[in-house]
Amino acid sequence: MPWQPITDPTLTTLLDEAHFNSQGLISAIAQDENGEVLMLAWMNREALAETLATGRVCYYSRSRNTLWRKGESSGQEQHLLAAALDCDADCLLLTVQQKGVACHTGRRSCFYQSLTPAGCVELTSPAIAPEELYSTKKSS
């Protein structure tokens, strides 16, 4: 079912429920509609507000110090299906419809490495070469 945009005053109330850390960020785990964990990223208040208001998932890029709309340079968009806060209200669980791959390495999930007694083992290969993901800006 498509995301129903949230508007004020409910949006402000929901944003006030989230506990952002000292850097003004909250962790966000994205999973697909089947429960597969795709990635972990960060949101600031503005990114969470945009996500809840539009249904297009927006994160905060700590390395670029700016908002990052998932898929804006790769075309691998995420559309929100559901959002939940954990018991301490300091972590989000986003259920998303993932277009393409979620990981910048070209894999469906960022969690493709298994830690074993023999060492780190790759569980999946890239579905698309990373250089193809970012060679040109994709259209939605």
Secondary structure per residue as TSV (DSSP state, phi and psi in degrees):
chain	resnum	aa	ss	phi	psi
A	1	M	-	360.0	132.4
A	2	P	-	-63.4	153.3
A	3	W	-	-66.1	136.6
A	4	Q	-	-95.9	112.3
A	5	P	-	-54.2	142.5
A	6	I	-	-105.6	133.5
A	7	T	-	-121.7	169.7
A	8	D	T	-66.2	148.6
A	9	P	T	-85.0	-10.1
A	10	T	H	-60.6	-40.0
A	11	L	H	-59.0	-47.8
A	12	T	H	-61.7	-41.5
A	13	T	H	-61.0	-45.0
A	14	L	H	-65.2	-41.7
A	15	L	H	-62.0	-36.7
A	16	D	H	-69.6	-21.3
A	17	E	H	-73.2	-30.5
A	18	A	S	-74.0	137.8
A	19	H	-	-100.3	103.0
A	20	F	-	-82.9	147.2
A	21	N	-	-75.9	-174.8
A	22	S	T	-64.5	-19.3
A	23	Q	T	-90.8	2.2
A	24	G	S	80.1	24.4
A	25	L	-	-120.4	156.7
A	26	I	E	-134.5	138.5
A	27	S	E	-74.3	147.0
A	28	A	E	-134.9	118.5
A	29	I	E	-96.4	127.3
A	30	A	E	-104.7	129.5
A	31	Q	E	-127.2	154.5
A	32	D	E	-84.2	178.6
A	33	E	T	-65.1	-14.8
A	34	N	T	-94.9	-0.4
A	35	G	-	93.1	0.0
A	36	E	-	-69.6	126.3
A	37	V	E	-74.5	124.4
A	38	L	E	-98.1	-42.9
A	39	M	E	-168.2	167.9
A	40	L	E	-125.8	134.3
A	41	A	E	-144.9	-173.7
A	42	W	E	-120.6	150.2
A	43	M	E	-130.4	142.8
A	44	N	-	-100.3	-178.4
A	45	R	H	-59.8	-40.9
A	46	E	H	-64.9	-41.8
A	47	A	H	-65.2	-42.3
A	48	L	H	-65.9	-41.9
A	49	A	H	-60.1	-46.0
A	50	E	H	-62.7	-42.7
A	51	T	H	-61.1	-47.7
A	52	L	H	-69.1	-31.1
A	53	A	H	-81.0	-29.5
A	54	T	H	-111.9	-26.8
A	55	G	S	84.9	-7.7
A	56	R	B	-92.8	121.5
A	57	V	-	-70.3	129.5
A	58	C	E	-126.3	131.2
A	59	Y	E	-115.1	-179.5
A	60	Y	E	-115.0	123.5
A	61	S	E	-86.9	113.2
A	62	R	T	-69.3	-33.5
A	63	S	T	-73.4	-33.8
A	64	R	T	-98.4	-9.5
A	65	N	T	56.8	45.6
A	66	T	E	-155.0	167.2
A	67	L	E	-66.7	147.6
A	68	W	E	-134.7	107.2
A	69	R	E	-84.0	111.7
A	70	K	T	-51.2	122.8
A	71	G	T	95.2	-0.8
A	72	E	T	-64.3	-28.8
A	73	S	T	-110.2	-14.6
A	74	S	T	-110.7	-18.6
A	75	G	S	83.5	-0.6
A	76	Q	-	-91.5	68.5
A	77	E	-	-72.6	157.8
A	78	Q	E	-122.4	133.5
A	79	H	E	-118.4	130.0
A	80	L	E	-70.7	132.7
A	81	L	E	-108.7	-36.6
A	82	A	E	-159.6	155.7
A	83	A	E	-139.3	141.3
A	84	A	E	-142.7	147.8
A	85	L	E	-98.8	147.6
A	86	D	-	-77.1	179.1
A	87	C	T	-62.3	-27.4
A	88	D	T	-94.8	-1.4
A	89	A	S	60.4	27.3
A	90	D	S	-118.2	14.6
A	91	C	E	-151.7	138.6
A	92	L	E	-105.3	145.3
A	93	L	E	-118.3	115.3
A	94	L	E	-105.8	127.4
A	95	T	E	-97.4	123.3
A	96	V	E	-128.2	157.0
A	97	Q	E	-97.3	113.0
A	98	Q	E	-92.9	124.3
A	99	K	-	-92.1	114.0
A	100	G	S	76.7	-144.0
A	101	V	-	-94.2	155.9
A	102	A	S	-98.1	-27.0
A	103	C	S	-92.9	141.7
A	104	H	T	-66.9	-10.5
A	105	T	T	-85.1	-1.9
A	106	G	S	92.1	9.2
A	107	R	S	-98.5	157.7
A	108	R	S	-59.3	-43.6
A	109	S	-	-122.8	148.0
A	110	C	S	-72.9	-17.2
A	111	F	-	-95.7	72.0
A	112	Y	-	-112.6	5.4
A	113	Q	E	-114.3	125.9
A	114	S	E	-100.2	132.3
A	115	L	E	-91.1	116.2
A	116	T	E	-127.6	167.2
A	117	P	T	-58.3	-25.2
A	118	A	T	-85.3	-6.2
A	119	G	E	121.1	-166.1
A	120	C	E	-82.8	127.5
A	121	V	E	-121.2	127.9
A	122	E	E	-75.6	128.0
A	123	L	-	-90.1	-28.8
A	124	T	-	-137.3	154.8
A	125	S	-	-96.9	159.9
A	126	P	-	-60.7	139.4
A	127	A	S	-82.9	-22.9
A	128	I	S	-148.2	142.3
A	129	A	-	-66.8	133.7
A	130	P	H	-53.7	-35.8
A	131	E	H	-66.6	-25.8
A	132	E	H	-73.8	-34.6
A	133	L	H	-61.8	-38.6
A	134	Y	T	-115.3	14.3
A	135	S	S	-67.7	-39.9
A	136	T	S	-144.4	154.4
A	137	K	-	-67.2	128.5
A	138	K	-	-86.1	150.7
A	139	S	-	-93.4	152.4
A	140	S	-	-86.7	360.0
